[in-house]
Amino acid sequence: MSEAELLRGPVHAVHVELGATFAPFGGWEMPVSYAGVVAEHKAVRQSVGVFDVSHLGKALVSGPGAADFVNSTLTNDLGRVGPGKAQYTLCCTESGGVVDDLIAYFVSPDEVFLVPNAANTAAVVAALAAEAPEGITVVDQHRDFGVLAVQGPGSRAIVEQLGLPVDMEYMAFEDARWGEVPVRVCRTGYTGEHGYELIPAWSDAEALFRALVDAVRAADGQVAGLGARDTLRTEMGYPLHGHELSLDISPLQARCGWAVGWKKERFWGKDALVAEKEAGPTRILRGIKALDRGVLRQGQTVERDGAEIGITTSGTFSPSLGLGIALALVDSSAGISPGDIVAVNVRGRALKCEIVAPPFVSVNTK
């Protein structure tokens, strides 16, 4: 996709003013960093950061029985939660591959708001629309709303300062107002820290983002870009579609079986996933921590005793740990467990690494 074809979010002008560096991601021109990835990463872990993630998809499923319909298609069980709660779930093919992972906001029995990944929104909407019974509509609202994430130990104070609700459980949400501006406030995030995601109308996103930037900077926080978002989620072992999840990587292989309602009567891919669960997945996602100096990246082979046993799906430098970390799909037959030593082929050099169980750092979401 050429630069001219890339989509831009409602806050793009602010990113330019702030001196962001940009890169294409999921068909969008996205801010990668402002003050630098390490500084932004550490701000989120230690104080507070604000992200513009308006590129994320949005879709509305509405009509009598909308929640039951969504529950019969996506993997997780909406029966485990109720109105006012959000849930991580997956849209799978009948063969068990993952079209996308997304957040479902249970608004009411007749309304579910979905936030899929940017590049997969159209596919998710099309799949749901094709199955929707009479009376239920599926509307792509990708460019109707912005998404602004405030993450870190100081996130509560920032959101409260703007007069928005903060006292809600993890994965809960409330519809509120910032002045006269309607905002959905969600206790969700993708960093492993206490945080909130604010969903205003597309046309209101810039004003709200500017207010958040001012408040975060006054609190010695940072505006953060896609680079820090990736290092933060990798430290947590959170999957990214196209890396740890795909049409060829099932929820079980990615250790996302917890997001599957196994007792539900039906959902897309149930038969295939139940069969895989009974047989055991042939490969499983593992964490890898470098013991020697070296850069871990996606697509590097994992070896033991000279034999290839897996491949890295994501890799980065961990600002929190000061060393290289990666996620990798490893053959189940290799018998690998946390604490085992392996080698990762880094440009022909065998980099000594340890298998670990993600997350690489402590979880502070609640």
Secondary structure, DSSP 8 states (H G I E B T S, - for coil): --GGG-B--TTHHHHHHTT-EEEEETTEEEEEESS-HHHHHHHHHHS-EEEE-TTS--EEEESTTHHHHHHTTSSS-GGGS-TTEEEEEEEE-TTS-EEEEEEEEEEETTEEEEE--GGGHHHHHHHHHHH--TT-EEEE-TTTB--EEEESTTHHHHHHHTT------TTBEEEEEETTEEEEEES--SSSSSEEEEEEBGGGHHHHHHHHHHHHHHTT-EE--HHHHHHHHHHHT---BTTTBBTTB-TTTTT-GGGS-TTSS--TTHHHHHHHHHH--SEEEEEEEESSS----TT-EEEETTEEEEEEEEEEEETTTTEEEEEEEEEGGG---TT-EEEEEETTEEEEEEEE-S-SS-----
